[in-house]
Amino acid sequence: MPQTISLFMQLLAFSADRRNEYLKREKIIFSEFKGDFVKHKIMIDTLMKEFNLKDNYEEPSRSYHF
C-alpha cells in the first residue's frame, strides 16, 4: 500500500496528459498480463523506468547487528 501512495504522489507531479498516458498503458499491462505475474512485473518495472518513476518499496534488511 505505501508503494501505491508513493506512485500516485509521483503521478500527481506529472501533467494531466502524461499522467493519463501512464495510467492508460498500465491498464493495458494489467489486462494483457493478469495471469502471468512475472511478465506483469517486468512490464510494469519497464513502464516505471520509462516514466522515471521510482519504486519506493524496499525489502526489509535481513542482516541484524546486535
VEXDRENPA-665887 format. One record per residue: residue number from 1; residue in three letters; x, y, z of N, C-alpha, C in turn. Coordinates in steps of 0.02 Angstrom, whole numbers, always signed. Atoms other than C-alpha are relative to their C-alpha. Layout:
- num, residuo, n.u, n.v, n.w, ca.u, ca.v, ca.w, c.u, c.v, c.w
- NUM, ALA, X, Y, Z, X, Y, Z, X, Y, Z .
...
END
This chain:
- num, residuo, n.u, n.v, n.w, ca.u, ca.v, ca.w, c.u, c.v, c.w
- 1, MET, +40, -60, +0, +0, +0, +0, +43, +64, +0 .
- 2, PRO, -40, -61, +2, +137, +128, +39, +30, +14, -68 .
- 3, GLN, -27, -11, +66, +212, +99, -133, -52, +28, -48 .
- 4, THR, +54, -27, +42, +42, +136, -213, -8, +74, +14 .
- 5, ILE, +6, -71, -18, +31, +301, -118, +57, +39, -30 .
- 6, SER, -58, -33, +28, +207, +345, -171, -6, +8, -75 .
- 7, LEU, +9, -4, +72, +167, +305, -353, -49, +56, -18 .
- 8, PHE, +49, -52, +16, +12, +415, -352, +25, +70, +16 .
- 9, MET, -29, -65, -15, +107, +557, -270, +47, +22, -57 .
- 10, GLN, -44, -16, +56, +236, +547, -409, -40, +17, -63 .
- 11, LEU, +41, -14, +59, +100, +541, -542, -34, +68, +4 .
- 12, LEU, +31, -67, -8, +19, +698, -470, +46, +56, -23 .
- 13, ALA, -48, -51, +22, +178, +793, -515, +1, +5, -76 .
- 14, PHE, +3, -1, +73, +150, +749, -699, -55, +45, -25 .
- 15, SER, +56, -34, +32, +44, +848, -819, -56, -51, -7 .
- 16, ALA, +57, +45, +6, -130, +776, -841, +9, -47, -59 .
- 17, ASP, -9, +42, +59, -86, +712, -1015, +51, -56, +13 .
- 18, ARG, -53, +51, -14, +73, +622, -957, -26, -50, +52 .
- 19, ARG, +29, +45, -51, -17, +550, -804, -50, -47, -32 .
- 20, ASN, +50, +42, +33, -160, +487, -912, +33, -51, -47 .
- 21, GLU, -36, +46, +44, -37, +409, -1035, +29, -58, +42 .
- 22, TYR, -26, +52, -43, +48, +314, -893, -56, -47, +22 .
- 23, LEU, +56, +40, -26, -118, +255, -820, -32, -43, -55 .
- 24, LYS, +28, +38, +56, -183, +202, -991, +44, -60, -16 .
- 25, ARG, -46, +55, +15, -27, +98, -1025, +4, -51, +56 .
- 26, GLU, +1, +46, -57, -30, +25, -850, -62, -45, -3 .
- 27, LYS, +62, +38, +6, -210, -29, -878, +6, -54, -53 .
- 28, ILE, -11, +49, +53, -161, -116, -1040, +43, -58, +26 .
- 29, ILE, -43, +52, -27, -22, -210, -950, -40, -45, +47 .
- 30, PHE, +40, +39, -46, -142, -264, -813, -47, -47, -36 .
- 31, SER, +48, +43, +36, -268, -330, -939, +34, -54, -42 .
- 32, GLU, -34, +48, +43, -142, -417, -1053, +39, -53, +38 .
- 33, PHE, -44, +46, -36, -33, -499, -920, -26, -18, +69 .
- 34, LYS, +27, +11, -67, -152, -527, -775, +14, -69, +28 .
- 35, GLY, -14, +68, -25, -114, -714, -764, +74, -15, +5 .
- 36, ASP, -72, +11, +1, +74, -700, -793, +33, +52, +44 .
- 37, PHE, -24, -50, -49, +140, -615, -636, +71, +21, -13 .
- 38, VAL, -70, -17, +14, +322, -622, -688, +3, +50, -57 .
- 39, LYS, +0, -45, +57, +291, -541, -857, -33, +67, +19 .
- 40, HIS, +34, -60, -24, +171, -417, -774, +49, +45, +37 .
- 41, LYS, -48, -39, -39, +306, -361, -651, +53, +31, -45 .
- 42, ILE, -51, -25, +46, +436, -344, -789, -28, +59, -40 .
- 43, MET, +30, -53, +41, +317, -239, -896, -13, +63, +42 .
- 44, ILE, +13, -58, -43, +267, -126, -750, +66, +34, +18 .
- 45, ASP, -66, -29, -15, +450, -102, -700, +28, +39, -59 .
- 46, THR, -23, -34, +60, +493, -56, -879, -38, +65, -11 .
- 47, LEU, +42, -60, +7, +348, +67, -887, +21, +53, +50 .
- 48, MET, -20, -48, -52, +400, +147, -723, +68, +32, -17 .
- 49, LYS, -65, -28, +20, +579, +168, -787, -9, +50, -57 .
- 50, GLU, +12, -44, +57, +516, +245, -948, -27, +68, +23 .
- 51, PHE, +29, -62, -26, +418, +374, -848, +39, +30, +58 .
- 52, ASN, -43, -24, -55, +559, +400, -722, -34, -2, +68 .
- 53, LEU, +33, +8, -64, +454, +338, -578, +43, -46, +43 .
- 54, LYS, -40, +40, -46, +537, +266, -425, -46, -47, +39 .
- 55, ASP, +35, +48, -41, +477, +109, -341, +30, +5, +70 .
- 56, ASN, -27, -13, -67, +498, +158, -159, -7, -58, +48 .
- 57, TYR, +6, +59, -42, +465, -16, -95, +69, -31, +8 .
- 58, GLU, -64, +32, -13, +620, -89, -14, -11, -61, +43 .
- 59, GLU, +3, +60, -41, +642, -263, +54, +31, +17, +68 .
- 60, PRO, -30, -11, -65, +674, -261, +241, +69, -33, +4 .
- 61, SER, -68, +26, -7, +854, -289, +289, -3, -66, +38 .
- 62, ARG, -3, +65, -33, +892, -468, +336, +63, -7, +42 .
- 63, SER, -60, +4, -42, +1057, -429, +420, -13, +38, +64 .
- 64, TYR, +13, -29, -65, +1044, -394, +603, +66, +9, +36 .
- 65, HIS, -60, -15, -38, +1179, -312, +705, -19, +10, +73 .
- 66, PHE, +14, -5, -72, +1175, -337, +892, +58, +30, +35 .
END
